[in-house]
Amino acid sequence: MLKMSKQMQAIKDLLTTLKVDDTKYHIVMFSSPQLEDQYGEINLLKISLNNDEGMDLLVIPGYSFKSFTTMLTKLIEGMEFIENKYKNIYMINWGDKVKASTLTLGDGLSQDQKYIKQDEFRGKLAEIVDKLIRSPDMTLHNFTLLGKSAGAGVSFYLASINTEVKVLMACCPGITNRGAVVANRLDLKIHLMWNKDDDVILYPIHEEIMAQLQGQGNDVTFYSYDDGGHELNVKFLEDTQ
């Protein structure tokens, strides 16, 4: 399953730019060729943190490569809050066709129907990730899931179908059903984060999601920050360690 590609090389170059010490962290990159025809190249970055006692952390960013690079940068900035808590970081990098697919998703439908179509797409992507992390190469158990934006929407769906997800950390999630999909996971610890100056998925939407989650009995805590835009706030990593 291992292979090198231009996009994987770009990830290696980014890790070098971020000064990630590959003698301290064991860095492995996988791709899924069997998915390329439909979704483009989907990569999985693994960073081993030399902490055998910690949980695994699976990270699902937004659909674009820019979202991947920005979120990885934030994780590296907050590494002091991560490396003593987690054993491995696994991070999804979506294929180029995933982002392209969203641009025409629901064309010709009403806005409400388009939103439903987007959630259906998130559910399909969650099933793909679920198969990947259950593969013999990974087999994740008892892990924390961190998602941002559309990736946080996918994360809600993944948590609903994989009970090995014990903690869900969702940053400004893009999800139409506002969390109804995890009504079956009352055992799940949910941390929801939003920056007040988010101009992509607006801050007041958190009220709808919190009302949905609390109303169905989920264990959820909300974290609010004054600034940080539509990105993972490093303070969130500190506050949830």
N, C-alpha and C positions, 0 to 999 in steps of 0.2 A: 504493500500500500504506500510505502514511502516513495517520494519522488521530488525532484527540484523543479521549480518553474519560475517564470518571471515574477509572479506575484509573491511566491514564497521567498525569492531573493529580495524583493522589496521589504518583506517583513524582517528578514535578517539584517538588512541595511538599517531599518528603523531601530531595531534592538541595539545595533552598534551606535547609532546616533544618540539613543537614550542612555548609553553607557551601561547597558545591562551586562554584568560580568558573567560570561558563559563558563568561567571556571568555578564560579560560586553557584550558579543556577544551571541545571541541566535542561537545555532547550531542544525540543524535538518538534518537528512539523510534519503533519500528515495531510494527505489530500484524498478525496474520494472520487476517483475517475469514473466510477459507475454512475455518478450523479451529474457528470459534466454536460451531457447532451441536453438535459432539461434545465439545469441551474447554473451552468458554468462551473468553474473550479471552486470547490468548497474546501477550505483549509481548517485545520485545527492546530493551534499553537499550544504546546505544553511547556510550562516552566516548572521544574521541580525545585522546591524550596528547602530541601534538606531538613524537613521537620516531620519526622515519622509519626508524631503524636497528633498532628493536625488533621482537619477535614480537607477534602478536596473542594475546590472552588471552580465552578463552571461559569464562564462569562459569555453572554450573548449580546453583542452590540447591535446597533442599527444596521440597516441593509448595506450601506455603502462602505467602501474601503476607507474613506475619510473617517467614518464613524468608528471603524475598527482602530485606526491609528490614534485618533483622539482619546478613545477609551483606554487603550494600552498605555498611552502617555500618562493619563490620570492614575492608572494602577501603579505605574513605576514611581510616580510622585508620592503615592501613599504606601509604598512598599513597607515602611516601618510598621504600619498597622496591619499588614497582611502576612509577612513572612513568619511571624511567631504564632499565627492562628491557623494557617493552612499548610497542607502538605504539598499539594500541586495546584497550579492554575492551568485550567484548560480554557482556551478562548476560541470561539468560532469566528471565522472570516468568511462571510457569505460569497457565493459565486456572483459574477458580474450580471448574470441573467436574472438573479433574484431581484435586484434593484430595478432592472429594466422592466420586469414583469409587473411591478407595482405601479408603473407609470400609466399602464393601459388597463389595469385591473378594474373591472366594473364599468367599462366604457358603454355608454348607452343606457345605463341604469339610473334610477333616481338616487339621490344622495344617501338616503337611508339604506337602500339596497346595496349601494357601493360599500358602505361601512360594513354591512354584513358579509359581503364578499371578501373584504380585507381581513376580517376575523377568520373566515374559512381558510384563507391563505396562510395566516399565522398558525392555524391548527395543523395544516399540512407540513409546514416547516418544523413544527414541534415534533411531529411524528418522525421526520427525517433525523433530527438531532437525537431523538430517543433511540432509534436504531443504531446510530453511530456510537452513543455512549454505552450501549449494551453489548457492543461487539467485543470479541475476545481481546482486542488490543487495549480496551479500556475497562469496561465493566465497572462503572462508578457505583459506589454504595454510600449512603449516609452523607450526602454532600450538600453544599450551599450553592444556590443558583443566583447569579447577579445579572440582571438584564437592564438595558437602557433603550428608551424610545420604542421603536418597532420590535427591537429585541426583547424588551421587557414584556411586550404583548405576547410574543412567542413563548417567553418564560412562564407566563401564567398558564398557557396551554400545556407546556411541558410538565409543570408541577401538578397539573390535574391528572396526568396519565402515568406519571412515574413517582411512586411513593418513596423512592430513595431520596428525593428532594426533601430535605428537612427544614431548610431555611430559604425563603425567597426574598431577595433584595431587589426591589423594582424602582428604577429611576425614571420619572416622567413617562410612564408607560403609554404606548399607543395601543389601546384596546377598546373596542366598541362596547363589549358587554360589561365593562367596568368591573371585572373580577368575578362575575357570576360563575365562571368556569371552574373556580376553586371552591365552590360551595361544598364539594365532597371532601375537602382537605382541612377539616377543623383541627387536625393535629399539626398543621403547617404553621411555622412562625413566619410572619410576613413583615418586612420592613419596607415602607413606602417613602420615597424621597422626592422632593420637588424644590427647584430654585424659583424664587418669586419673580425673577426677571426672565424666565423662560418665554421666548417669543415664538416657539414652534408648537408645543403642546402646552396651552396656557395653564397657569397656576391654579385658577379656580376649579379646574377639572378634578383636582384631587378630592374636592368635597364629594363629588358624585361617587368616586371610587371608594372613598372611606365609608360613605353611607351604605354602599352595596356590601362591602366586606364586613362591616360591623353588624349590619342587619341580618346577614346570614351566619353570624357567629364565629367568623374567623378571628384568629389571634393576630392583630395588626397594630403596628406602631408607626406613627407618621413623623417624618423629619423634614423640617422646613428651613431653607437657607435664603438669605437676602439676595445673594448674587451667585452667578455661576453659569447662567444661560441654560441652554438645552444640553447639558453635559452632566456626567457623574461629578458630584462634589466630593473632593478628597476628605472633607470633614465628615461625610457620611461613613467612610471607611473607618475613621477614628471613633465615631460615636457608636458604631455597631461592633467594635472589636471585643 
